[in-house]
Amino acid sequence: MRFTTTSILAILFIGISAITHAQSNTQIKFFGQPGLDFSWNDDAKSNSTYFRGGQFVIYVTSQVTERVTVAGELNIHYMAILPGPSTEIERLYLRYSINDNLAIRVGKTYNPIGYWNLNYNLGLVLQPTISRPLIIQPTHDGGFTQTRDIGVMLEGENIGSARLFFDLFLANGRGKNGGLLGPSYALGKTISTTARVGIEPTEGLKLSVSGVFNPLEKGMLNEFNLPIADKLTYSAFAGSISFFNPEKKLELIAEYYQHTNAYESIGTYNINGGVLYLGMKTNGKLTPYFYGETLKFQNGDPFFPLIDEFTNQAFGDVTSISLGLRYKFTPTIVFKTEAGSSEHKGYGTTMNIKTQLAFSF
């Protein structure tokens, strides 16, 4: 039986209705983020203007008992290589609160690497910028990070006077279909371990480090449907500083990332990236901001194709800067506009003006 997007949505809404009937505390939220982009590149002698439909996201949560919460997130969007809309389950998990500071989460959830990936993903009404950093984009958007995975996670928060927080996540790891459908011979041999630890010494200021360790077997299919050329260990590191306090005007995110593929006999290849966001609230609604990122890609890594089929470009160094304005009509309706430039090695400099109307209901 072939399931279309319409039939999947029908099944989902039937399930939602049943849950809502049984659970009065079930919450359903919908997110959208259409926009208009204009870009030009004198080096390539090209320009484009297009409307972005954005993603349509359905997020359902329910407090089943005093200690048990369940959540599911469905993302419907378009991808350049597919003829029609793609439907993905982004999150589907059960969370059990052991006490006020500790919890266990089981299922599919976001990988706790860095600050941005945990806090801003699909509900872009919450994200301070229009786009997320390239280095933590999922691979089907031209990025490099396993943004979500299936496994079990121990969480800790607000521990002690330093307000310590941590995550320890054991999951399937990298591979075709986001590590969800690996070859049977490799399953169990390639379990990924992600750990994050940090403190919040003052209200809104968070300092954290996080890392991923993931052995991969030769011959496994990676996210680009390529067999891995040699046994390797994938690792990632992130250092993050963020400051968001509703009583203060300054907003800050500064992050450094490093991704490493260490092959048994081929060698070691690195990808490094940095992200800086600075915002200054002028009142309760308007926030001008600066956003910049840089990415250094080491060529020759056989893990990556020569041309990324999702972006139709070769992987390479990228440097981007943008100035933006964000206006909050209501807590659930936010307009953003950005003007900036992006230099992609081999493709020259692209100037762009972007707008986005992000909303939830």
C-alpha positions in Angstrom: 0.0 0.0 0.0 1.4 3.4 -1.0 1.1 6.2 1.5 0.8 9.7 0.2 1.3 12.8 2.2 -2.4 13.3 2.4 -3.0 9.8 3.8 -0.2 10.2 6.3 -1.7 13.5 7.5 -5.2 11.9 7.7 -3.8 9.1 9.9 -1.9 11.6 12.0 -5.0 13.8 12.6 -7.1 10.7 13.5 -4.5 9.8 16.0 -4.3 13.3 17.3 -8.1 13.5 17.7 -8.1 10.2 19.7 -5.3 11.4 21.9 -6.9 14.7 22.5 -10.2 13.1 23.4 -8.4 10.9 25.9 -6.0 13.4 27.3 -7.3 16.9 28.1 -3.7 18.2 28.6 -2.5 17.3 25.1 -1.1 20.3 23.2 -1.0 20.6 19.5 1.1 23.3 17.7 1.6 24.1 14.1 4.5 26.0 12.7 5.1 27.7 9.3 7.8 30.0 7.9 7.2 31.3 4.3 9.5 33.9 2.9 10.9 35.8 -0.1 14.6 35.6 -1.1 16.5 37.7 -3.7 20.1 36.9 -4.5 22.7 37.8 -7.1 26.2 36.6 -7.9 28.3 38.7 -10.3 31.0 36.0 -10.5 28.5 33.5 -11.8 26.5 36.2 -13.6 23.3 34.9 -12.1 20.4 36.2 -9.9 17.2 34.8 -8.6 14.0 35.8 -6.9 11.8 33.2 -5.3 9.2 32.7 -2.7 9.9 30.0 -0.1 7.0 28.0 1.1 9.0 26.8 4.1 8.2 23.9 6.2 4.9 22.9 7.8 5.5 21.4 11.2 3.1 19.7 13.5 4.2 19.3 17.1 2.2 17.3 19.7 3.0 16.9 23.4 1.1 15.2 26.2 1.6 15.0 29.9 0.5 11.4 30.3 1.3 11.2 34.1 3.0 13.5 36.6 6.3 12.1 35.5 5.8 10.9 31.9 5.7 13.2 28.9 5.4 12.0 25.2 6.0 14.1 22.1 5.9 13.8 18.4 7.0 16.2 15.6 6.1 15.8 11.9 7.9 17.9 9.2 6.4 18.3 5.7 8.7 20.1 3.3 10.1 20.1 -0.2 13.6 18.9 -1.3 15.2 19.8 -4.6 15.9 16.1 -5.5 12.4 14.9 -4.9 9.4 15.5 -7.2 6.9 16.1 -4.4 6.7 16.9 -0.7 8.8 14.9 1.8 7.4 13.9 5.2 9.7 13.2 8.1 9.2 12.3 11.7 11.7 14.6 13.4 11.0 13.6 17.0 9.0 10.9 18.7 10.0 10.2 22.3 8.9 9.4 25.8 10.4 11.4 28.7 10.4 10.1 32.3 11.2 12.6 35.0 13.2 10.9 37.8 13.1 14.0 39.9 13.2 17.8 39.5 16.8 17.5 38.1 17.1 14.2 36.3 15.1 12.6 33.4 15.4 9.8 30.9 14.3 10.3 27.3 13.7 7.3 24.9 13.1 7.5 21.2 14.0 9.9 18.4 15.2 13.3 19.5 17.6 16.1 18.7 21.3 15.3 19.2 22.7 17.4 22.1 25.6 18.9 20.2 26.1 22.6 20.7 23.5 25.2 21.7 21.8 26.0 18.4 20.8 22.4 17.5 19.0 21.9 20.8 17.2 25.2 21.0 16.3 26.1 17.4 15.3 23.6 14.8 12.0 23.6 13.0 9.9 26.1 14.9 11.6 29.1 13.4 9.3 31.6 15.2 11.6 30.9 18.1 14.9 31.1 16.2 16.5 34.6 16.2 17.7 34.4 12.5 16.1 33.2 9.3 18.5 30.3 8.7 20.5 28.0 11.0 24.3 27.7 10.7 25.6 25.7 7.8 27.8 23.4 9.8 24.8 22.2 11.8 22.4 21.9 8.9 21.3 18.3 8.3 23.0 16.8 5.3 19.9 17.0 3.1 20.3 20.8 3.4 24.0 20.8 2.5 25.3 20.5 6.1 27.4 18.1 8.0 25.7 17.2 11.3 23.6 14.3 12.5 21.0 16.7 14.0 18.7 14.0 15.4 19.0 10.3 16.2 17.2 7.4 17.9 18.4 6.1 21.3 18.2 6.7 25.0 19.3 9.9 26.8 20.0 10.8 30.4 19.3 14.5 31.1 20.3 16.7 34.0 19.4 20.3 34.7 19.6 23.1 37.3 21.9 21.1 39.6 23.7 23.0 42.4 24.6 26.6 42.8 26.2 26.7 39.3 23.0 25.4 37.8 24.8 22.5 36.1 23.2 20.8 33.1 24.2 17.8 31.1 23.1 15.2 28.5 24.4 11.7 27.8 22.9 10.2 24.6 23.5 6.7 23.2 22.1 6.3 19.7 22.2 4.6 16.4 24.8 7.0 14.9 25.5 8.2 11.4 24.5 6.4 8.3 21.9 6.2 5.5 18.6 7.7 6.5 20.1 9.4 9.5 21.4 6.3 11.1 17.9 4.7 11.1 18.4 2.0 8.5 21.9 0.8 8.6 23.1 -2.5 7.2 22.3 -5.3 9.6 25.9 -6.3 10.0 26.8 -2.8 11.2 24.0 -2.3 13.7 25.2 -2.5 17.2 28.8 -2.0 16.1 28.4 1.7 15.4 26.6 3.1 18.5 27.1 6.8 18.8 27.8 8.5 22.1 27.1 12.2 22.5 27.8 14.1 25.8 27.1 17.7 26.7 27.9 19.5 30.0 27.5 23.1 31.0 26.7 25.7 33.6 24.4 28.7 33.9 26.3 30.9 36.4 23.9 33.8 36.0 20.4 34.1 34.7 20.4 33.6 30.9 24.2 33.0 30.5 25.0 29.4 29.5 28.5 28.0 28.9 28.8 24.4 27.6 31.0 21.9 25.8 29.7 18.9 23.9 31.1 16.1 21.8 30.2 13.1 19.7 32.1 9.8 19.3 30.9 7.4 16.6 32.8 4.4 15.1 31.7 3.5 11.6 32.3 0.3 9.6 33.8 0.0 6.1 31.1 -0.5 3.5 28.3 1.2 5.5 26.1 3.5 3.5 26.5 7.1 4.7 24.0 10.0 4.4 24.9 10.5 0.8 24.3 6.9 -0.1 28.0 6.3 -0.5 29.8 3.2 0.9 32.3 4.3 3.6 35.7 3.7 2.0 37.5 2.6 5.2 36.8 1.9 8.9 36.7 5.2 10.6 35.9 7.1 13.8 33.7 10.1 13.5 34.0 12.7 16.3 32.7 16.2 16.8 33.3 18.9 19.4 31.4 22.1 20.1 32.0 24.9 22.5 29.1 27.3 23.2 28.4 30.6 24.9 24.9 32.0 24.9 23.0 34.8 26.7 19.3 35.3 26.6 17.6 37.1 29.5 14.1 38.6 29.0 15.1 41.4 31.4 18.2 42.4 29.4 18.6 43.9 25.9 21.7 41.9 24.7 21.3 38.5 22.9 24.4 36.4 22.2 25.3 33.0 20.7 28.9 32.2 20.0 29.9 28.7 19.0 32.8 26.8 17.6 32.5 23.3 16.0 35.0 20.7 14.7 34.0 17.6 12.9 36.7 14.9 12.4 36.7 11.7 10.2 39.7 9.6 11.4 40.2 6.7 9.0 42.1 3.5 9.9 44.4 3.8 6.9 43.4 6.8 4.7 44.1 9.6 7.1 42.3 12.2 9.1 40.0 15.0 7.7 38.5 18.0 9.6 35.7 20.5 9.2 35.8 23.6 11.4 33.2 26.2 11.8 32.3 29.2 13.9 29.0 31.0 14.5 28.3 34.5 16.0 24.9 36.0 16.7 24.5 39.4 18.4 21.1 41.0 18.9 20.1 44.1 20.8 16.4 44.5 21.7 15.3 48.1 21.3 11.9 47.5 22.9 9.6 44.6 23.4 9.1 44.0 19.7 12.1 45.2 17.5 15.5 43.6 17.5 18.3 44.5 15.1 21.0 41.8 14.9 24.3 40.7 13.3 24.9 37.2 12.2 28.2 35.7 10.9 29.6 32.2 10.3 32.7 30.7 8.8 33.3 27.1 7.7 36.6 25.5 6.7 36.3 22.2 4.7 39.3 20.0 4.2 39.1 18.6 0.6 39.7 15.0 -0.3 37.6 13.3 2.4 36.0 10.2 0.6 33.0 10.5 3.0 31.6 13.3 0.9 30.6 13.3 -2.8 32.3 15.6 -5.3 28.9 17.4 -5.8 26.3 17.5 -3.1 23.1 16.3 -4.8 21.0 18.3 -2.4 22.6 21.7 -3.2 24.1 20.9 -6.6 27.4 22.4 -5.4 30.8 21.1 -4.4 31.6 21.2 -0.7 34.1 24.0 0.2 35.0 26.9 2.5 32.1 29.3 3.2 32.1 32.7 4.9 28.8 34.6 5.5 27.7 37.8 7.2 24.3 39.3 7.6 22.6 42.3 9.2 19.0 41.7 10.2 15.9 43.0 11.8 13.4 41.0 13.7 9.9 42.3 14.6 7.6 40.4 17.0 4.0 41.2 16.2 2.9 38.7 18.9 4.8 35.8 20.6 3.6 33.5 17.9 4.0 35.8 14.8 7.5 37.1 14.0 8.8 38.9 10.9 12.5 38.8 10.0 14.5 40.4 7.2 18.3 40.1 6.4 20.8 41.6 4.0 24.1 39.9 3.6 26.8 38.2 1.6 28.1 34.7 1.4 31.5 33.7 -0.2 31.6 30.0 -1.2 35.0 28.8 -2.4 34.8 28.1 -6.2 31.4 29.9 -6.6 32.3 33.5 -5.8 30.3 35.9 -3.6 26.6 35.9 -3.5 24.7 38.9 -2.2 21.2 38.3 -0.8 18.2 39.9 0.8 15.9 37.5 2.7 12.6 37.8 4.5 10.6 35.4 6.6 7.3 35.4 8.3 7.4 32.7 11.0 4.3 31.8 12.9 2.7 29.2 15.1 -0.8 28.4 16.1 
